[in-house]
């Protein structure tokens, strides 16, 4: 018997004992109906007697829990521990509710705005449009424009501090995906024109890409490897591409059975780069080994067979957030392949016309999802799925893309009304 099989059997035995302890505790505390229901559900044999043992075990465990906190990483010291349901119970969020955010800046394209991105340091955003143009905007300058004292500044200073720092033109059709390089001043863009462009925007005069990767299919989604050396790409074809960002060499998994059966809708690396995830119109979510490029797990019919729209790993890599075209948002525990939490009631329910993204805020305390019909933002507590206040997003068309800053209370919405809105929560001083 293999080690994994033995470990799984031991885990099942421990879980079985846990359920028996819970049933016995319920009987002991006078909750007979609950005890009988759980006993029937888990088919507890032999029947469990009333017992107070679970209470004593919990009491003992809490008394002997280590007092010394584990080392806190630099990211955790700034943003908190993130989402970890294994150890957390009642954590009070220090982050502002998304409903408190306000529009700080609006930029317009000549066509529908359908792609956006934040840089890893949160200092820049990029927007892409059906008109084939791309804009890069400076976050500090956008905030300065909307500051309470902005009207008192001179026109010279305003001109000097224009938020749009680059406008890029090198695609022939709609810009469908944007990604900032994690370490360099490079922006990658994917398009319906079958190409991926890499722009070095460290040069103020840049308009064209320094490198073009040509694919055989329209580009749908992309994500940089955490080192920036590779670019994960999803297209209208079921096979996922992994491009070397330096040489443009393309790698694909050689096992046809590992691939999706329809076009790719989302690709995302985990922060430690050991795993990446993909989603498709075929309704499945796949998990891939980040080194061998092989699929090791598939969540079939992740959204009841509907197309999967988006994916987002938690910072610790334990969970994966997904959204589907049926308006459901789900949190998956990757060690067990189970849906732990379903975030329901997203505005007008039912089949959506467009793919909408579910995202975390920067502290992973909230889950955010734009409602297609009402153009409002639905928000949930990430840990208990309680609904929070809606935020009207102020767009005159469907919100086609949303992304949140990795380190501050700000997010970007891109809409079919040709506009992108930058949202921010100013903290009271």
Secondary structure, 3 states (H helix, E strand, C coil): CCHHHHHHHHHHHHHHHHHHHHHHHHHHCCCHHHHHHHHHHHCCCCCCCCCCHHHHHHHHHHHCCCCCCCCCCHHHHHHCCCCCCCCCCCCCCCCCCHHHCEEEEEEECCCCEEEEEECCCCCEEEEEECCCEEEEEEHHHHHHHHCCCHHHCCHHHHHHCCCEEEEEECCCCCEEEEEECCCCCEEEEEECCCEEEEEECCCCCCCCCCEEEECCCCEEEEEECCCCCEEEEEECCCCCEEEECCCCCEECCCCHHHCCCCCEEEEEECCCCCEEEEEECCCCEEEEECCCCCEEEEECCCCCCCCEEEEEECCCCCEEEEEECCCCEEEEECCCCEEEEEECCCCCCCCCCCCCCEEECCCCCEEEEECCCCCEEEEEECCCCCECCCEECCCCCCEEEEEECCCCCEEEEEECCCEEEEEECCCCC
